[in-house]
Amino acid sequence: MTRPGPIGHDRVMDTAKSDGLSAGLSPALLFCYGTLLPGDVRWPLLSPFVVDEGFDDAVGGRLFDTGLGYPAAIFDTAPAPMIIGRTFTLLETSLTHALEVLDDEEDTVDGLYRRIMVTTALGHRAWAYAYGTGLDLTPIDSGDWLGHRGLRL
């Protein structure tokens, strides 16, 4: 197990919770790679705020198993493996509320996750939750949380 901390980002923009929603609420996209995905434990938290089933996507970076039932992502655009996930369009009418709910939820887990802006493999700018620091992590070489847990169909 390793204890990686955050690494530098090229096209990844950190958005601190203190100015949380000030980066303009655009885009209304959220890249998910872990327990917010359909079929996992936090999907019911996200599902009321999405327009549809989303689409398969990926973001450059490394994915880790925290050993606590949820993954940790460190995003990077340098030649890096890909983190497999889905990108969802959030309802414009509840975007502010959705991001507040998700920010609160992500702050409840060890590891100090934060919401950042990423550019996906399909070229979309989307919000995502990045790992901070403080946990012992085991790499998930496939970059696929659902596959790692045997949940991918």
Residue pairs with C-beta under 8 A, 6 or more apart in sequence:
1 67
1 136
1 137
1 138
2 136
2 137
2 138
2 139
3 133
3 134
3 135
3 136
3 137
4 62
4 64
4 74
4 137
5 132
5 133
6 74
6 130
6 131
6 132
6 133
7 74
7 76
8 76
9 75
9 76
9 77
9 116
10 76
10 77
10 78
11 77
11 118
11 119
12 75
12 76
12 77
12 116
12 117
12 118
12 119
12 130
13 23
13 116
13 117
14 114
14 116
14 130
15 22
15 23
15 114
15 115
15 116
15 117
15 127
16 114
17 103
17 107
17 114
17 115
20 99
20 100
20 103
20 115
21 96
21 99
21 100
23 117
25 95
25 96
25 99
27 124
27 125
27 126
27 127
28 89
28 90
28 91
28 92
28 95
29 87
29 88
29 89
29 90
29 124
29 125
29 126
29 127
30 36
30 46
30 50
30 87
30 88
30 90
30 102
30 126
30 127
30 128
31 57
31 59
31 85
31 86
31 87
31 118
31 120
31 124
31 126
31 127
31 128
32 46
32 54
32 85
32 86
32 87
32 88
32 128
33 59
33 63
33 71
33 73
33 83
33 84
33 85
33 128
33 145
34 40
34 42
34 70
34 71
34 73
34 85
34 145
35 41
35 42
35 43
35 69
35 70
35 71
35 145
36 42
36 43
36 45
36 46
36 102
37 43
37 85
37 86
37 145
37 146
38 47
38 53
38 86
39 146
39 151
40 145
40 146
40 149
40 151
41 69
42 105
45 101
45 102
45 105
46 88
46 98
46 102
48 94
49 90
49 91
49 94
49 95
49 97
49 98
49 101
50 88
50 89
50 90
50 91
51 88
51 89
51 90
51 91
52 88
52 89
53 86
54 86
54 87
54 88
54 89
55 86
55 87
55 122
56 84
56 85
56 86
57 85
57 86
57 87
57 120
57 121
57 122
57 124
57 126
58 82
58 83
58 84
58 85
58 120
58 121
58 143
59 73
59 75
59 82
59 83
59 85
59 118
59 119
59 120
59 121
59 128
60 75
60 76
60 77
60 78
60 80
60 81
60 82
60 83
60 121
61 73
61 74
61 75
61 76
61 80
61 81
61 82
61 83
61 143
62 73
62 74
62 76
62 80
62 81
62 83
62 139
62 143
63 71
63 72
63 73
63 81
63 83
63 84
63 139
63 140
63 142
63 143
63 144
63 145
63 148
64 71
64 72
64 73
64 74
64 131
64 137
64 138
64 139
64 140
65 71
65 72
65 137
65 138
65 139
65 140
65 148
66 72
66 110
66 111
66 135
66 136
66 137
67 135
67 136
67 138
68 109
68 110
68 135
70 109
71 140
71 145
71 148
72 111
72 113
72 131
72 135
72 137
73 83
73 128
73 129
73 130
73 131
74 130
74 131
75 83
75 116
75 118
75 128
75 130
77 119
81 141
81 143
82 121
82 143
83 143
84 142
84 143
84 144
84 145
84 146
84 147
85 145
87 120
87 122
87 124
87 126
90 98
90 99
91 98
99 115
99 127
102 115
102 129
103 115
106 113
106 114
106 115
106 129
107 113
110 134
110 135
111 131
111 132
111 133
111 134
111 135
112 132
112 133
112 134
113 129
113 130
113 131
113 132
114 129
114 130
114 132
115 127
115 128
115 129
115 130
116 127
116 128
116 129
116 130
117 125
117 126
117 127
117 128
118 125
118 126
118 127
118 128
119 125
119 126
120 126
131 137
140 148
142 148
144 152
146 152
